[in-house]
Amino acid sequence: MGLFSGLFNNYSEVSVQELQEKYGAYLTPNETIQTGFKLIRDAFVFTEERLILIDHQGVTGSKTRVVSIHLDAIYEVTMETSGTGFDDCEVTIHYITSPYHKSNNISVASYKFEFGKKFNAKPIYTTLMSIALANNKRLNG
């Protein structure tokens, strides 16, 4: 089911050891991987500081785009569970992209993760929502 899951844009969980071997080069000193998920070629990795998105591009996948979303920039999280048909489960994060989170001209973006119908995304949602709530208190307090 893993290959078919990837073909339908669904992520599956990967061991920390495998993530460390493949994506350890993208970590800063003293940064450790907490958990991560992989599509056929693409992945996203949680560390204690940020979410790292790895996007292998092109036919060969030799071109790679790496994006970091700092966890302290996430301010909202939404989840859509799968239905009875072929629906997938989705978790969308909304985050601040401007360097100064308390400025008057804040730039924001969002990113959507799609998981398979049987994947339990609630732990990811609750973890990200806890981060978002803490960030809202910090930003608005």
C-alpha positions in Angstrom: 0.0 0.0 0.0 3.0 2.4 0.5 3.6 2.9 -3.2 0.0 3.5 -4.0 -0.3 5.8 -1.0 2.5 7.9 -2.5 0.9 7.9 -5.9 -2.2 9.5 -4.5 -0.3 12.4 -2.8 -0.4 10.8 0.6 2.4 10.9 3.1 3.5 8.0 5.2 5.5 8.1 8.4 9.3 7.3 8.2 11.7 6.3 11.0 13.8 9.0 12.6 16.9 6.9 11.7 16.0 6.9 7.9 15.2 10.6 8.0 18.5 11.4 9.7 20.4 9.4 7.0 18.6 11.1 4.1 18.1 14.6 5.4 20.6 15.1 8.3 22.6 17.4 6.1 19.8 20.0 6.2 19.9 20.2 10.0 21.7 23.0 11.9 24.2 22.1 14.7 22.4 20.7 17.8 19.1 20.3 15.9 17.5 16.9 16.0 14.7 15.2 14.1 11.6 14.5 16.1 9.5 12.8 13.4 8.9 12.9 9.6 6.8 11.7 6.7 7.6 10.9 3.1 5.9 10.9 -0.2 7.5 8.9 -3.1 10.4 11.5 -3.4 9.3 14.4 -1.2 9.3 14.6 2.6 8.6 16.8 5.6 10.6 16.6 8.8 9.8 18.0 12.2 12.6 19.2 14.4 12.3 20.9 17.8 12.6 24.3 16.0 11.1 24.0 12.5 9.3 22.0 9.9 11.5 21.2 6.9 9.9 20.6 3.6 12.0 18.7 1.0 10.7 18.8 -2.6 12.7 16.8 -5.2 11.9 18.3 -8.6 12.3 17.2 -12.2 12.2 13.8 -13.7 15.4 12.6 -11.9 14.7 14.4 -8.7 18.3 15.7 -8.6 17.0 19.3 -8.2 15.9 19.8 -4.6 13.9 22.6 -3.0 14.2 22.8 0.8 11.8 25.1 2.7 11.9 25.8 6.5 8.8 26.9 8.4 9.7 27.9 11.9 7.3 26.4 14.4 7.0 29.8 16.2 5.5 31.2 13.0 2.5 28.8 12.9 -0.6 30.6 14.0 -3.5 28.4 12.7 -4.1 24.8 11.8 -7.1 23.1 10.2 -7.8 19.5 9.6 -10.3 17.8 7.3 -10.9 14.1 8.0 -11.6 11.6 5.2 -15.2 10.8 4.3 -16.7 7.6 3.1 -15.5 7.8 -0.5 -12.0 8.3 -1.8 -11.4 11.4 0.3 -8.1 11.9 1.9 -7.3 13.4 5.3 -5.8 16.9 5.1 -3.9 19.1 7.6 -3.3 22.7 6.6 -1.0 25.0 8.5 -1.1 28.8 8.3 2.1 30.6 9.1 3.8 34.0 9.2 6.5 34.5 6.6 7.7 38.0 7.5 10.7 38.1 9.8 9.0 40.3 12.4 5.9 38.6 13.7 4.6 41.7 15.6 5.0 44.2 12.8 2.1 46.0 11.0 2.9 44.5 7.6 2.8 40.8 8.3 3.0 38.3 5.3 1.4 34.9 5.7 1.2 31.7 3.7 -0.3 28.2 4.1 0.7 24.7 3.3 -1.5 21.6 3.0 -0.5 18.1 3.8 -2.5 15.2 2.4 -2.6 11.8 4.2 -4.2 8.5 3.2 -7.8 7.7 4.2 -6.7 5.4 7.0 -4.0 7.6 8.4 -4.7 9.0 11.8 -3.7 12.7 11.4 -5.2 13.7 14.8 -1.9 13.5 16.7 -0.2 15.8 14.1 -3.2 18.2 14.2 -3.2 18.4 18.0 0.6 18.9 18.1 0.5 21.6 15.5 -2.6 23.2 17.1 -0.8 23.3 20.5 2.1 25.1 18.9 -0.3 27.5 17.2 -2.2 28.3 20.4 1.1 29.0 22.2 2.2 31.2 19.4 -1.2 33.1 19.5 -0.7 33.8 23.2 2.8 34.9 22.7 2.0 37.1 19.7 -1.2 38.6 21.2 -0.2 38.8 24.8 
